[in-house]
Amino acid sequence: MRPIYFFLVFVAAADQALKFGIQRFLLENQRLPVIPGVFSVTYVLNPGASFGILPGHTRLILFMTVVLFALVFFFRKTIQEQPFLFRLGLGLGLGGALGNFIDRLRLGKVIDFLALEFWPLQNWPVFNLADAAITSGAALIVVFLITVETRAARGSGQPRANPGEDDKEYKGE
């Protein structure tokens, strides 16, 4: 199995398993301290996207997710030629998107459960594993893009035709 699909399936499955446990063992808005004053598990339903933006726009968010997956499917051959770091970031992000997509289809909302309680993050919105994977994946893609641009700037000033050419050892296949 290609790494991108492995991470996609792993993240979505882990996210859904955790959310199943949260729903089964906690009541909505119930807080369970894990490390008092630092971190708790808090079951909330988020009617919007990350940080509660676009509340009540579930159809729009579902549509955007379908478009994202369609684009990935359309560009799948080009994506497979990219270095491992890019594909890892994409796999994590897509896995998170799929985990939240399943919630929206099933509940019309997303189950969030990770709450940071230490300063300066005590007012950070409650989030979930899918959100963390999306954020981590996006960060990895940004690192990849910065690396490609830095290499291009040091080289001829022109981006390489195939950025993955020198990174075969990172492909992970």
Stockholm file with secondary structure:
# STOCKHOLM 1.0

chainA/1-173         MRPIYFFLVFVAAADQALKFGIQRFLLENQRLPVIPGVFSVTYVLNPGASFGILPGHTRLILFMTVVLFALVFFFRKTIQEQPFLFRLGLGLGLGGALGNFIDRLRLGKVIDFLALEFWPLQNWPVFNLADAAITSGAALIVVFLITVETRAARGSGQPRANPGEDDKEYKGE
#=GR chainA/1-173 SS CCHHHHHHHHHHHHHHHHHHHHHHHSCTTCEEEEETTTEEEEEEEESSSGGGCSTTCHHHHHHHHHHHHHHHHHTHHHHHTSCHHHHHHHHHHHHHHHHHHHHHHHHSSEEEEEEECSTTSTTSCCBCHHHHHHHHHHHHHHHHHHHHHHHHHHTTSSCCSSTTGGGGGGSCC
#=GC SS_cons         CCHHHHHHHHHHHHHHHHHHHHHHHSCTTCEEEEETTTEEEEEEEESSSGGGCSTTCHHHHHHHHHHHHHHHHHTHHHHHTSCHHHHHHHHHHHHHHHHHHHHHHHHSSEEEEEEECSTTSTTSCCBCHHHHHHHHHHHHHHHHHHHHHHHHHHTTSSCCSSTTGGGGGGSCC
//
